[in-house]
Amino acid sequence: MKKTKKTLLILLLIFTLLAAQTASAELADEDVPDAIEIIRLINEYRASLGLNPYTFDQKLALAAQGHAEYQASILSEGTHVGGTDETRTSTDRARLQGYNGDISYFRTDEMIYNGGFATPQRAFDWWKQSPIHNGIMISEIYHEIGVGITLSSEGRIYYVVNVGMIPNVTTPGDASYRAPSVDEYKPAASIEIVTASPGADGSVFHRYKQGETLPAIAVAYGIPLEELRTLNDLSLTGIPMEGQLLVIKLPSATPTPTITPTPVSTETPAPTEPPVIGAGNGDTTADGGGTGDTTGDTPSTTTPAGERNLGWLWVLLAVALVGAAGALYWYWPRLRKTAEKEGIDLERWLRDDLEEEEGPVDNETLELLSTTAEFDLLPRQQQVTLLKEVARQALQAYPLEVVEIELLRYILNAEFLVHARLESNPGNVQKYVLRVNAPNFNARAEIHSEMEWLNAIVRDTKLMVPVPVKTREGSWVQTVDHPALGIFRHCVVFEYLPARAMEETITPTKMEFLGAMIGLIHKHGANFNPPRGFIRKHWDLEGLRGEMLDVPITQALAALTEEERAVLKKAEKIVAEAMHQLGTGPKVYGLIHGDLHLKSLLFSPDGRPVVIDFDTCGYGYYVYDLAVAIWNIFNRGDYAALCDALLSGYRKVRPLSEKEESLITSFVAGRLMIQILIWAPRRMLSTLNETADKAIDRQIAQLQVLLKYFVK
């Protein structure tokens, strides 16, 4: 396959250099049989279970192909999150290809598989053994299917499968359905890439558009993908933004006088007053700067030496404009376009928050929200309004008569205090906490596993932790498919625990309590017998490097400065060395809380400690939990006394080796590293950008201080 792909690439390059002015990202001819084979394997599996087959849909295939090429372009280990707001989810990508037609609500799901030796059979076997992916293959919700396949520059093969359904439009496939032929399957171009003509100085710039991929752009201009990345500083840490000028070719040393330059379109929306997004949460303004125009008078044959390098000035200007123009292109055009279509006063809409609703949100408001902007771009109060509606829908599955719902806190997850009566005992009103989980972080099976461990802790120990509540059907997790959010939200309910945060009054005695609680949790985790299907993340080196983020690691790194990335790189080496010294034996590595900072330890009115926030629990180094607690007191004057108290409390419950204790500071660096990566992509969200900037600045400063400790 690799040899055939190289031949195809050479032919495409020759064709482009000779005559082509456009190129398209599409499924290569030799990959079509593999795509058809994947459909055949899935449909044969469905038939064996008495299920109707998935029928082929070309638009879903285009959406899948685009995401396969995106993953290959960033050399991803596998991600469902796209590189732009309009391609973030599989539903977004299907909508971009026109899959939904005129229907506002439809459903999609996605499976991915990649590897250097990937085959349709290997992908199918892997999907089948995964509960989540197997559920997609045998689902009775979806009706249609499309497959995308591509090969990265490193030789990794990417498979993407999209399934979908449109209410009252699509129907289950007929039992006599057969997979499409090669000619029937071959999709049309997903997006046309129009190449720009060279300027007078020989320079070429390309303005990036939504849906384009770097491999397709490289083919269109006849340059190696690696060269395109290098010219634009996109080596694994950058993804182009809508409207960004990409350098295709640098200026020649001496301009050619006979070429009449053709300008690259540089129309930039220039609102008289930049939009304010998320009033009350920090204004975000976009400064358009210049236009980045590359036009100019045709140079004379005798160009003065000082003017020969004029082209280089255009390069510098283009690079300088990327930041300012990028921010404007990121939000404004798509909001403006939708607002005009819907007849909405965009400036007023962006500034006005919805009033807090006491009852369910009316359908008209939900429709407005779902059609005007994606969830992450909404002002915070509108996000809360939608999440509250999700909470109301989820609560219908629980044996509760709800009286009132109020927001407790909302950063990534949203937590609501619920006042309700038990259906079996409709007497006094009791309190519960409902958590709407952030998307793209923990899958349903992972959240179910969290509830299993919490339930076991409640059953086996006297530790005070959140007590999970099951639905009427006996499930720990209730999933809400809300049309205004465009993505499933998993919800869980706990009994309310009245308690106050430890951080209000930090004392050595309370730190000793915390150490003992950490030790008890580790002791239970080491003896816990996970039920079948128990799945939690691993906070090993890959986890702390960002592999477990809710966005691609490349997207997080792209939001950081070069200096910030350099600091992270130094921290990573320290953490890797500490993990190497400890190994992964059962005495040092096991089930941990993962986020046991001071806000996670509360005290009940009678003084008993309460541990909350198990949503990051998983497998990792026991000493990492201690490092998280120490991370909170790192800059305090009484740090030494508090640290000693923490370790003293831990040792009263569970042994701590001298080597583990000596490496705690290294794991504090790991904690700072993952916190910076978690906050980095939030810089792009209007509701969190200022908070993210402050958090990153503070933790980078702490990490720099910590790194000096390791300098011998």
C-alpha positions, -999 to 999 in steps of 0.1 A, spaced: 0 0 0 28 24 9 46 20 -25 13 26 -43 6 57 -23 41 71 -31 35 65 -68 1 83 -66 16 112 -48 43 116 -75 17 116 -102 -4 142 -84 27 164 -79 35 162 -117 -1 169 -126 -2 199 -103 31 214 -115 21 211 -152 -14 223 -153 -36 220 -122 -47 250 -103 -70 231 -79 -65 199 -58 -89 179 -36 -86 158 -5 -103 126 -13 -101 88 -7 -73 73 -28 -83 47 -54 -64 19 -37 -81 26 -3 -116 22 -16 -116 -16 -14 -105 -14 22 -133 11 30 -158 -13 14 -143 -42 33 -149 -24 66 -185 -18 57 -188 -55 47 -173 -67 80 -197 -45 101 -228 -55 81 -220 -92 83 -216 -88 120 -249 -70 122 -266 -97 101 -254 -124 124 -273 -106 152 -304 -102 132 -299 -65 126 -304 -45 95 -273 -34 76 -259 1 75 -263 16 40 -235 36 24 -238 74 24 -213 95 5 -216 126 27 -207 106 58 -177 91 38 -165 127 30 -168 136 67 -149 105 77 -122 111 50 -117 147 61 -112 136 97 -88 108 87 -67 133 68 -68 158 97 -54 132 121 -27 123 97 -18 159 92 -11 164 129 4 129 133 -22 121 160 -23 90 180 -61 91 175 -86 119 184 -123 124 178 -119 162 182 -114 182 150 -90 211 145 -116 239 142 -149 250 159 -168 239 128 -152 204 127 -149 197 164 -173 167 165 -184 140 141 -218 158 139 -201 191 130 -181 174 102 -212 156 88 -231 189 89 -203 206 70 -207 180 43 -244 187 41 -255 153 56 -284 168 75 -300 185 45 -326 209 58 -330 190 91 -317 208 122 -315 177 144 -297 145 134 -273 120 150 -239 107 142 -212 86 159 -177 78 151 -150 51 154 -113 55 147 -84 31 144 -48 37 133 -14 20 132 15 12 110 1 -23 102 -36 -15 103 -60 -36 83 -98 -36 81 -99 -70 100 -76 -57 128 -97 -25 131 -129 -45 132 -116 -70 158 -104 -41 180 -137 -23 177 -156 -55 185 -138 -60 218 -144 -24 229 -178 -20 246 -182 15 233 -172 8 197 -191 -25 196 -222 -6 207 -218 16 177 -214 -13 153 -246 -31 166 -266 1 173 -303 2 161 -303 40 163 -282 46 131 -290 38 95 -261 49 73 -223 46 72 -192 61 55 -155 53 59 -124 74 54 -88 61 51 -55 79 47 -18 74 52 4 98 72 40 109 64 52 85 91 35 55 74 6 53 99 -28 42 84 -59 60 97 -94 45 95 -124 66 104 -160 52 104 -190 76 106 -225 63 112 -256 85 112 -294 89 110 -317 117 101 -352 115 118 -380 109 93 -355 109 64 -332 79 67 -345 44 74 -329 10 83 -312 -8 55 -330 -36 37 -317 -72 45 -309 -76 8 -285 -46 8 -250 -52 -4 -219 -30 0 -213 -5 -28 -190 -11 -57 -157 7 -61 -172 31 -86 -203 37 -64 -181 43 -33 -155 68 -47 -166 101 -31 -163 134 -49 -137 160 -37 -144 171 -1 -132 206 -7 -116 224 -36 -82 240 -29 -77 270 -51 -40 278 -54 -26 314 -53 -4 328 -81 32 339 -72 38 375 -63 64 397 -81 91 386 -58 83 349 -63 66 345 -29 33 325 -26 8 327 2 -23 306 7 -52 316 29 -64 286 49 -102 278 47 -123 255 69 -122 219 57 -88 221 40 -61 197 52 -24 203 51 -16 172 30 -41 184 3 -26 219 4 9 204 0 -2 184 -30 -19 213 -45 12 234 -45 36 206 -52 57 209 -20 65 183 7 42 183 37 72 186 60 83 217 42 49 233 45 49 226 83 84 241 87 77 272 67 47 280 89 60 267 123 33 240 123 55 210 133 32 190 156 23 221 177 2 242 154 -30 239 135 -40 266 109 -69 289 119 -96 300 95 -82 329 74 -45 323 84 -20 331 57 3 301 50 37 306 35 40 283 5 71 298 -10 95 325 3 105 354 -19 134 350 -44 166 370 -39 158 392 -69 122 398 -82 114 388 -117 104 419 -136 82 402 -162 57 387 -138 25 406 -131 14 397 -95 -20 384 -88 -31 393 -54 -43 367 -28 -77 376 -15 -73 393 18 -108 405 26 -110 409 64 -143 417 82 -137 450 100 -166 457 124 -165 492 137 -167 478 172 -152 444 180 -175 418 195 -177 414 233 -183 377 241 -193 366 276 -200 398 294 -191 395 330 -165 369 323 -138 391 308 -142 408 274 -125 394 243 -117 418 216 -102 412 182 -79 438 165 -78 433 128 -45 451 123 -35 454 86 -48 435 56 -18 414 47 -22 424 10 7 411 -11 0 433 -41 23 461 -54 36 479 -84 56 458 -110 93 463 -101 116 478 -126 146 459 -140 171 479 -119 159 474 -84 178 492 -57 195 469 -32 173 482 -3 142 473 -22 152 438 -33 143 424 1 109 440 1 94 405 -3 108 396 31 89 424 46 57 409 33 66 376 50 72 393 83 40 413 79 20 381 72 35 363 102 27 394 124 -8 395 112 -16 358 119 -22 364 156 -45 394 153 -63 382 121 -65 347 134 -85 358 165 -109 377 143 -113 349 118 -118 324 145 -151 338 158 -165 366 139 -173 355 103 -193 323 112 -213 342 139 -220 371 115 -231 347 87 -255 328 109 -268 359 126 -277 374 92 -294 342 81 -315 341 113 -322 379 113 -305 384 147 -289 416 160 -255 400 166 -240 428 187 -270 428 211 -271 390 212 -235 387 221 -239 412 250 -271 400 264 -272 369 287 -304 349 291 -322 354 324 -318 325 348 -348 303 342 -368 289 371 -385 264 349 -376 245 317 -363 266 289 -389 271 262 -385 255 228 -381 288 210 -351 297 231 -335 263 227 -339 265 189 -323 300 189 -293 288 209 -288 257 189 -288 275 156 -268 306 164 -235 294 178 -218 263 191 -219 257 228 -184 267 236 -189 301 220 -220 310 240 -218 334 270 -215 316 303 -251 323 315 -265 308 283 -243 277 287 -256 274 323 -291 277 310 -286 248 286 -268 226 311 -296 232 336 -320 219 310 -298 189 305 -299 183 343 -337 185 342 -339 159 315 -314 136 332 -333 138 365 -364 123 349 -347 90 349 -342 90 387 -367 80 414 -370 116 425 -397 143 426 -377 174 418 -386 206 436 -357 229 427 -324 230 408 -296 255 414 -261 258 401 -233 249 426 -203 254 404 -193 253 367 -158 252 353 -155 221 331 -181 198 347 -213 215 358 -227 206 393 -263 214 404 -278 212 438 -311 193 435 -339 196 461 -362 166 457 -384 140 474 -378 103 470 -407 87 451 -407 58 476 -409 82 505 -425 115 495 -420 132 528 -392 156 535 -373 173 507 -337 160 505 -306 174 487 -287 157 459 -259 168 436 -262 162 399 -230 164 378 -232 171 341 -199 158 328 -178 178 304 -177 162 269 -147 144 254 -130 137 287 -145 106 303 -165 81 283 -197 66 297 -179 34 306 -152 54 325 -179 73 344 -197 41 352 -164 27 366 -159 58 388 -193 51 403 -184 14 409 -153 24 428 -171 50 449 -199 25 457 -172 0 468 -155 26 490 -189 34 507 -196 -3 511 -161 -14 524 -149 15 545 -160 43 568 -146 70 545 -170 98 537 -172 101 499 -200 110 475 -226 82 475 -238 76 439 -275 72 432 -289 48 405 -316 55 380 -349 37 381 -335 12 356 -305 5 379 -279 25 359 -252 47 375 -250 70 344 -278 88 326 -269 100 291 -288 130 276 -288 137 239 -297 173 238 -302 188 203 -289 223 213 -256 209 225 -247 187 195 -230 161 216 -241 136 243 -237 147 280 -233 120 306 -249 128 340 -246 112 375 -263 119 408 -249 118 444 -264 121 478 -256 156 492 -228 158 518 -230 190 539 -194 201 544 -170 231 542 -138 234 522 -105 226 539 -87 255 522 -106 281 542 -83 273 572 -53 252 564 -35 238 595 -10 210 601 -38 190 618 -60 192 587 -30 183 564 -24 152 586 -61 143 580 -56 147 543 -25 125 543 -44 98 562 -74 101 538 -51 97 508 -35 66 524 -69 50 531 -80 56 495 -48 40 482 -52 11 506 -87 5 493 -77 9 457 -48 -16 461 -73 -43 475 -102 -33 451 -113 -61 428 -125 -42 397 -156 -56 381 -156 -67 345 -154 -37 321 -138 -14 347 -120 13 327 -101 44 341 -74 65 327 -37 61 335 -19 91 349 15 78 337 40 99 317 17 98 286 -13 109 307 6 138 323 19 148 288 -16 154 278 -28 122 261 -58 122 283 -70 157 276 -104 165 261 -87 181 231 -58 169 209 -24 176 226 -14 195 195 -43 219 201 -32 225 237 4 230 227 -6 254 200 -22 277 226 11 280 245 40 303 236 74 289 226 88 298 260 60 280 278 64 249 257 102 249 265 94 250 302 70 220 298 97 201 280 122 205 309 95 194 334 87 163 313 123 151 315 123 154 353 90 135 356 101 108 332 133 102 352 113 100 385 89 74 369 119 54 356 134 53 391 101 40 406 90 15 380 54 4 380 52 -23 407 20 -27 428 37 -10 458 41 23 439 15 22 412 -23 16 414 -57 31 417 -55 68 428 -78 98 432 -59 118 407 -70 153 418 -68 154 456 -61 191 460 -73 212 489 -108 219 474 -114 181 472 -111 177 510 -141 190 530 -150 188 566 -185 179 578 -202 200 605 -191 175 631 -154 177 619 -152 145 599 -132 147 566 -150 143 533 -133 135 500 -150 145 467 -142 150 430 -133 114 419 -140 122 382 -102 121 375 -96 89 394 -75 63 376 -43 44 376 -11 62 385 18 66 410 6 68 446 31 95 453 13 116 426 -17 121 449 6 134 476 22 157 451 -11 172 441 -18 181 478 17 196 481 12 216 448 -15 236 467 8 247 495 39 251 473 43 289 479 32 291 515 56 302 543 46 272 564 52 248 536 77 226 555 54 221 585 23 214 563 43 189 541 56 170 572 21 168 586 7 154 552 34 127 550 30 119 587 -7 113 582 -1 91 552 25 69 570 0 62 598 -21 44 572 2 32 545 40 29 542 59 54 521 94 45 509 124 70 511 127 69 474 90 78 469 94 107 494 125 120 477 107 121 443 76 139 454 89 172 441 94 157 407 57 147 407 47 183 417 64 193 384 41 167 367 11 182 383 20 217 371 27 203 337 -8 187 332 -26 217 348 -9 240 322 -20 217 294 -56 215 307 -59 253 308 -41 260 275 -70 253 250 -93 273 273 -75 304 262 -96 302 230 -129 302 249 -144 336 256 -159 324 289 -125 311 303 -98 330 284 -88 354 312 -90 327 339 -69 304 317 -42 331 311 -39 338 348 -38 301 357 -11 293 331 10 324 340 9 314 377 17 277 371 45 285 346 61 308 372 58 280 398 73 255 375 102 277 367 109 281 404 107 244 408 130 237 379 157 257 396 155 232 425 167 204 401 196 224 387 227 208 402 
